[in-house]
Amino acid sequence: MIREAPAMTVRQNLGELLNEVQYRHGKVLITKAGKPVAALVDVAMFERLRKLDEEFDRMRAELARAFSGMTEKEVEALVGEAVKAGRRQRKKK
């Protein structure tokens, strides 16, 4: 479950919130003036997020290299065809 807590509450109850995150695998969404600004998550979740972020960056760089010699219109056309092919294949199932 995700618990929402204002920054002041987090400051006053950090030890308790850390225990909740560490031992009960809770998640805390920290807000300021009612707007989300940060989150407390356990280390395992943080590591998964970090790895996903690294994988996303790797894939983005790979795609940039793959399409580097093409114009934006050429890339859009190629992606459009791939989407159509994927939809056709999904319809067959």
Backbone as a ProteinNet text record, in pm:
[ID]
protein_1_A
[PRIMARY]
MIREAPAMTVRQNLGELLNEVQYRHGKVLITKAGKPVAALVDVAMFERLRKLDEEFDRMRAELARAFSGMTEKEVEALVGEAVKAGRRQRKKK
[TERTIARY]
83	0	87.9	41.6	117	55.1	138.5	94.3	140.9	54.1	90.6	124.6	232	271.2	331.5	285.4	346.6	492.9	573.7	717.3	742.4	662.2	681	660	560	534	650.3	702.9	817.9	936	959.7	1071.3	1055.8	933.3	908.8	905.6	874.6	856.1	942.8	1059.4	1142.1	1175.9	1214.4	1250.2	1136	1016.1	898	868.3	878.2	851.5	956.8	1081.6	1187.1	1160.9	1117.7	1083.6	968.9	869.1	755.7	802.8	892.2	943.4	1033.6	1123	1220.4	1158.1	1076.5	1028.4	893.1	810.5	677.5	665.1	776.9	782.6	676.9	650.3	556.8	621.6	539.2	586.2	525	604.6	556.8	575.5	466	469	476.2	584.2	606.9	552.5	471.3	410.2	454	450.2	471.9	358.2	286.5	170.1	72.9	61.9	-32.3	14.4	134.4	186.6	298	297.4	402.7	539.1	639.7	774.5	880.8	852.1	951	880	955.3	898.2	1003.6	957.7	1043.4	1003.1	1100.4	1075.9	1190.3	1168.1	1276.2	1386	1500.6	1618.1	1594.9	1523.9	1498.5	1419.3	1317.3	1238.5	1324.2	1405.9	1494.5	1588	1644.5	1735.4	1663.3	1539.2	1461.6	1435.9	1400.8	1376.9	1504.3	1615.8	1744.1	1780.2	1760.1	1790.5	1698.9	1570.7	1478	1520.4	1562.7	1608.7	1731.8	1826.3	1945.7	1910.1	1818.7	1776.1	1706.1	1623.1	1556.4	1659.3	1758.7	1863.2	1939.8	1969.3	2041	1957.9	1829.6	1742.1	1724.6	1713.1	1698.3	1821.9	1938.8	2063.1	2073.5	2033.3	2036.5	1941.8	1823.6	1728.2	1781.1	1842.3	1898.8	2006.1	2090.1	2193.8	2130.8	2028	1964.5	1898.4	1844.2	1771.9	1851.5	1978.3	2058	2068.9	2065.7	2080	1948.2	1838.8	1707	1645.8	1560	1487.2	1372.3	1315.5	1203.3	1084.7	1060.1	948.8	972.6	1095.6	1127.1	1106	1146.9	1129.2	980.7	904	759.4	692.3	731.1	672.7	707.1	830.9	874.7	800.6	788.4	717.6	569.3	510.2	370.2	345.9	434.9	422.5	436	527.5	546.2	421.6	360.6	238.8	126.5	111.4	7.8	29.6	153.7	184.7	152.6	186.1	156.5	7	-68.7	-215.2	-274.2	-223.9	-272.3	-245.9	-128.4	-91	-178.2	-207.9	-291.7	-434.3	-483.9	-618.3	-630.2	-522	-522.3	-539.7	-496.5	-500.6	-634.8
-117.7	0	124.7	227.5	352.3	450.4	498	593.5	732	829.9	967.3	1038.7	1116.7	1189.4	1324.3	1430.9	1561.6	1561.5	1643.9	1650.1	1674.4	1758	1786.9	1660.3	1581.9	1456	1359.6	1356.7	1269.1	1311.2	1440.3	1491.3	1452.1	1460.5	1432.1	1282.9	1199.6	1056	970	1020.3	949.7	808	788.6	654.6	556.7	597.5	511.4	478.4	578.5	556.4	464.9	481.9	393.9	249.2	228.1	92.4	35.6	118.3	73.8	30.5	109.1	77.7	-45.7	-50.5	-159.4	-292.8	-294.8	-422.6	-466.3	-369.3	-404.8	-380.4	-341.1	-314	-212.5	-117.5	-10.5	90.3	177.1	284.9	413.8	520.1	647.9	753.6	817.1	927.5	1056.1	1129.5	1251.2	1369.9	1451.9	1566.5	1696.9	1801.8	1938.8	2020.9	2088.5	2166.8	2080.3	1952.8	1861.2	1801	1836.9	1784.7	1684	1570	1468.9	1525	1502.3	1550.3	1440.5	1334.1	1227.3	1104.7	995.5	872.6	798	726	633.7	493.1	416.1	277.1	193.2	62.2	-21.7	-36.2	-81.6	-88.9	-182.5	-292.1	-385.4	-317.3	-239.4	-166.3	-61.6	8.8	109.5	46.5	-69.7	-137.8	-177.5	-227.4	-262.9	-139.3	-28.9	94.7	143.9	133.8	177.5	94.3	-37.3	-124.6	-96.7	-72.4	-36.7	93	189.6	317.3	298.5	217.1	188.8	118	21.4	-51.7	41.4	130.8	228.2	315.2	365.4	448.1	370.8	243.4	161.3	143.1	112.9	92.3	221.2	333.9	462.5	493.1	468.4	491.7	397.9	273.5	176	217.3	262.4	309.8	434.3	524.1	645.2	609	510.8	466.2	400.7	317.5	244.4	338.8	449.4	541	667.5	669.8	792.3	842.7	755.5	799.3	828.7	828.4	846.8	980.4	1031.1	1153.1	1117.8	1219.6	1197.4	1134.4	1178.1	1122.1	975.3	939.6	799.6	712.3	762	688.2	672.8	781.5	775.3	673.9	670	574.6	431.2	408.9	275.4	229.4	318.4	285.8	261.8	343.3	325.2	188.8	145.3	12.8	-98.1	-81	-182.1	-191.2	-79.3	-78.2	-149.8	-119.1	-185.3	-335.7	-377.8	-520.9	-587.4	-520.7	-574.6	-588.4	-489.6	-495.4	-606.5	-623.2	-732.6	-866.8	-881.7	-1007.5	-1033.7	-930.3	-944.4	-983.3	-931	-963.8	-1112.2	-1168.6	-1308.5	-1402.9	-1359.6	-1445.6	-1452.6
0	0	0	-69.5	-74.3	24.7	114.2	215.6	173.7	183.9	153	283	280.5	401.5	363.2	428.6	404.8	450.5	388.6	419.5	568.2	630.9	773.3	856.6	821.7	892	872.5	752	723.6	808.9	817.6	897.6	1044.8	1094.5	1235.3	1267.6	1167	1190.8	1099.1	1064.6	967	1011.5	1134.3	1183.7	1168.4	1206.3	1195	1048.1	962.3	820	757.1	797.5	746.5	787.4	910.5	954.3	871.1	844.7	763.6	624.3	566.5	432.6	437.5	533.2	540.6	578.5	680.7	733.6	678.3	640.2	589.1	439.5	377.9	233.7	191.5	280.6	248.6	154.9	103.2	16.2	68.7	70.6	122.1	14.8	-24.2	-119.2	-37.9	-55.9	21.3	-57.8	10.7	-56.4	8.2	-71.6	-25.1	-82.8	0.9	-41.5	-120.6	-79.6	-143.8	-274.6	-320	-446.6	-421.2	-492.9	-475.1	-515.7	-430.4	-459.9	-450.3	-376.3	-359.2	-304.3	-292.4	-237.6	-158.2	-57.2	17.1	-24.4	-72.5	-110.2	-56.7	-44.5	6.1	-99.9	-55.7	-142.3	-261.1	-240.8	-350.6	-461.7	-424.7	-523.8	-593.2	-516.1	-574	-676.4	-644.5	-737.2	-865.5	-852.5	-972.4	-1058.3	-995	-1069.4	-1137	-1065	-1121.6	-1244	-1235.4	-1348.9	-1466.9	-1439.6	-1547.4	-1615	-1535.9	-1589.3	-1677.2	-1632.7	-1712.1	-1841.5	-1835	-1954.5	-2053	-2001.4	-2087.3	-2158.7	-2085.3	-2146	-2252.8	-2224.8	-2322	-2449.2	-2432.7	-2548.1	-2628.6	-2558.1	-2626.7	-2710.4	-2655.1	-2728.8	-2849	-2830.8	-2939.3	-3052.6	-3017.4	-3119	-3189.6	-3115.5	-3176.3	-3278.3	-3244.6	-3339.6	-3462.2	-3439	-3548.6	-3648.7	-3602.3	-3690	-3722.2	-3689.1	-3703	-3846.7	-3945.7	-4084.9	-4153.2	-4079.5	-4140	-4100	-4189	-4155.4	-4061.3	-4000.1	-3908.5	-3981.7	-4104.7	-4182.3	-4214.1	-4246.1	-4274.9	-4150.6	-4036.3	-3911.2	-3880.5	-3896.5	-3871.6	-3962.3	-4089.4	-4183.5	-4143.4	-4106.8	-4065.7	-3939.7	-3843.2	-3719.3	-3749.3	-3835.8	-3874.3	-3936	-4022.3	-4084.3	-3980.7	-3887	-3781.3	-3694.1	-3664.6	-3583.3	-3658.4	-3785.8	-3867.3	-3871.6	-3891.4	-3897	-3763.4	-3653.7	-3521.4	-3499.1	-3543.4	-3527.6	-3613.3	-3733.5	-3820.4	-3754.6	-3699.8	-3635.5	-3512.8	-3437.8	-3318.7	-3358.3	-3469	-3515.9	-3552.8	-3605.1	-3646.4	-3526.7	-3409.8	-3290.8	-3235.7
[MASK]
+++++++++++++++++++++++++++++++++++++++++++++++++++++++++++++++++++++++++++++++++++++++++++++

